[in-house]
Amino acid sequence: MTGDDIVHLSRLQFGLTAMYHFLFVPLTLGMSFILAIMESVYVMTGKTVYKDMTRFWGKLFGINFAMGVTTGITLEFQFGTNWAYYSHYVGDIFGPLLASEGWMAFFLESTLVGLFFFGWDRLSKVQHLAVTWLVAFGTSFSALWILIANAWMQHPVGAEFNFETLRMEMQSFADVFFNPVAQVKFVHTVAAGYVTGSMFILGVSVWYLLKRRDLGFSIRSVSIATGFGLPSILSVIVLGDESAYTSGETQKIKLAAIEAEWDTHTPPASFTVIGFPDQEAEKTRFAIRIPWVLGLIATRSIDEEVKGLKDLWADSLNHVRNGKAAYTELEKIRRGDNSAETRARFDQYKLDLGYGLLLKKYTTDITQASEAMIQQATNDTIPRVAPLFWTFRIMVAAGFTLLFIFVMAFYYCATRVADQKRWFLKMALWCIPLPWIAAETGWFVAEYGRQPWTISGVLPTHLSVSSLTSGQLWFSIAGFLIFYTVLLVIELYLMIKYVRLGPSSLHTGQYALEANDPVLSRNITP
Amino acid sequence: MFDYETLRFIWWLFTGVVIIAFVLTSGFDFGICALLPFLGKTDLERRAIINTVGGTWEGNQVWLVLLGGVLFAVWPLVYATLFSGLYIAMLLVLFALFFRPAGFDYRSKLDNPVWRNAWDWGLFVGGAVPPILLGVLVGNLVQGLPFHFDENLRPYYDGGFFDLLKPFALLCGVMGLLISLFHGAIYLKWRTEGNLYNRSRQVIRIMGPLVLGGVALIALWVLLGMDLPRITAMPGTGAPSNPLNKTVVMDAGWLGQFLRHPWMLLAPLLGFGGLFLAWRSALEFNARGAFLFSSLGITGLLLSLGFGLFPYLLISTSNPAHSLTLWDASSSQFTLALAFWITLVFLPIVLTYTRWVYKVLWGSVTPEKVLKDQHSLY
């Protein structure tokens, strides 16, 4: 069997590369739509300032897009290189989703993005606008398929284990596609991307306003970013709530861990705002609770209970026992026992086969697993509470801060005083990192909260890895660290350079840094 | 609609189509990037070279990404075994590819000659290293790779990175690069004028004989020297996918494979003939025809590989009975059918808009045009 260090290094590498990729993805998701909106305004009004906006923000979009492409190929390779058993075990379901992403999304965005940059003089206005919209749709389609795939990892529906091929196989594409977790996750995540794009454009534009530069350009950028960002942050929050509700049904352990809900309380459960979860003592110290709220969020009722971790542990214990039974029957079938009774017993327990596989960590022969091993495997089904509890709260705090910013921005834009509220401009500038903090902590909650599984209840993480050596993994991790660090420094350098240049980088002769008389350029007011 | 056997065969063909599309399109992107520092003497010339592919390389690269997705979806065991087995080689390909997106997009965004020169060499690495390593990979597909499975179908690789670098595979690596340079130079000649046109022609003149000689050498080597396993018993072409249920003996060879099915010889003939005509017509006639011929030639070479290996996808040298074939390493019938319909819908759409994008961005790229559009072009 593969050693613990291989599992840890593989997880480290996947976490590193996936989180790094997601520094660029949300900005692409958001900015592509904002570009399409800006260009639509240009085509409808004929005002060139909107074309300049599309082209300038498009330059920043391009700098970011290149990094998204670079880091994205890693992920397409990495399931095979580092998660070979996973690839075999669930390729039948996970693979077609990735292939669909390629057909429907990657081709669309990657093929047309060239026309976005180089097609301005070669296409009619409407044609170019169509290209920009298609790039935007391409990026969101991409998110659609990858989130369906990820949702299947959280809540694997529409598939069954086949003992002849020793893997999971798809039974219903509709079940996989319309997975309730997928629908919620998709909207929550793309909306978070839209917020990221909006916040970035808002934050950079307010910097121009603070510098009293290119006012007309900047104030229009603020308005569009706000108009897109406000509904987006509202969707993120509403769908985040919906996400908690579906978790209440499909990922009970994750939800209980996020809320540090050790015991099952009489409904409706109270919500722990803050506190210090203590895994060993199985309680939360110094907890501040709001009555009823968790029950309402997770069950949308006042009489259904939210199960605590201690009771969920007992459920898991049952699953592991059944899993051992399933594995025992599977072994008999593989040794040539074709009797109907064995098959019937296997079918009876096979939904819990994955829990049986958890025992592989403690014994090579699952059929002989002792009661102590079963207890250990059951302990593994409960993730560490404190990291989930805290990252979740960081995400929520960031989300509500962003809501405040967009509400204020909307109010100030509507009353046409946005460029005068310097405290707000400064705040918006310093809040640029918030969407990234929220997105990364959000993914941490989703993925760390699923442990010890790669496919919830089906395939344990420690079995999913490739048969590699730690030397190979150190080589790849070192390679990623070096390449990604250098590329990030270069990307940020270019980004900051072009942000400083602002729309003057278009060389149209209309903007602050290229005009001989800086006062003149300030006169292009809204 | 289709039975399992038919679907597996269709997907063997489709996988071939995706591989061919990747090699034909990214092939000239690689070649052009590898030629960049040598053919472009001035900054504007280099920018002209970059902009012959600047608007389209990204879409071309998606064929590689799609190939990863297709292997994952349709041949999961191949994806798992190949990518984890060739771990270091795959990562080196990946690291080399890292140079391209940033190289194209960032290079001309600063006016600093050191910066630009550094990125040009970055693009060179991104253009030269992948075809070499992928060529080595093809060489190893022909020779077979040392891998086996345990009873749970977990793949184990029984070799290391340096075992890949056998003489035959190294020759394939060199040829991967030379063919990319040849194909790239033909495309470049098609899209440039003046100095760059003449220099591309010079590259084609030199590369032609090297490519033809190398291909002939590989063909002889493969036909006379390479073994294939022969399946003595297997569960059937429509049986559930499990590569542990067959027996093989190592007594077949590539020559026998082609002699048993003489029509297969059309593939190497197309390969050799296409490359020869590409060479001659590029020097004497227009580049458009030459590009068509070199595309046909490369297609012929890839078809030869597929025909020769059939029905194998991956041959195991350490445990030949564990070799993967299209009959025992595919996804379920349900997934093959699903992926078939998705492909049937999206392939024509993708080809249509890709063609449109090329049409819109078509035209020769010259240093003068780059100068005129210097703030928006790469």
Interface residues (C-beta under 8 A of the other chain):
Chain A: R55 G62 I63 F65 A66 M67 V69 T70 G72 I73 T74 E76 F77 F79 G80 T81 N82 A84 Y85 S87 H88 G91 D92 I93 F94 G95 P96 L97 L98 A99 S100 E101 G102 W103 M104 F106 F107 L108 S110 T111 L112 V113 G114 L115 F117 F118 G119 W120 R122 L123 N162 E164 T165 L166 R167 E169 M170 Q171 F173 R334 S466 S467 L468 Q472 F475 S476 G479 F483 L487 I490 E491 L494 K497 Y498 S505 L506 H507
Chain B: G54 G55 T56 E58 G59 Q61 V62 L64 V65 L66 G68 G69 V70 L71 F72 A73 V74 P76 L77 Y79 A80 T81 L82 F83 S84 Y87 I88 M90 L91 L94 F95 L97 F98 R100 P101 A102 F104 D105 Y106 K109 L110 E151 N152 L153 R154 P155 Y156 Y157 P240 S241 N242 S331 S332 F334 T335 L338 A339 I342 T343 F346 L347 V350 Y353 T354 V357 V360 L361 H375 S376 L377
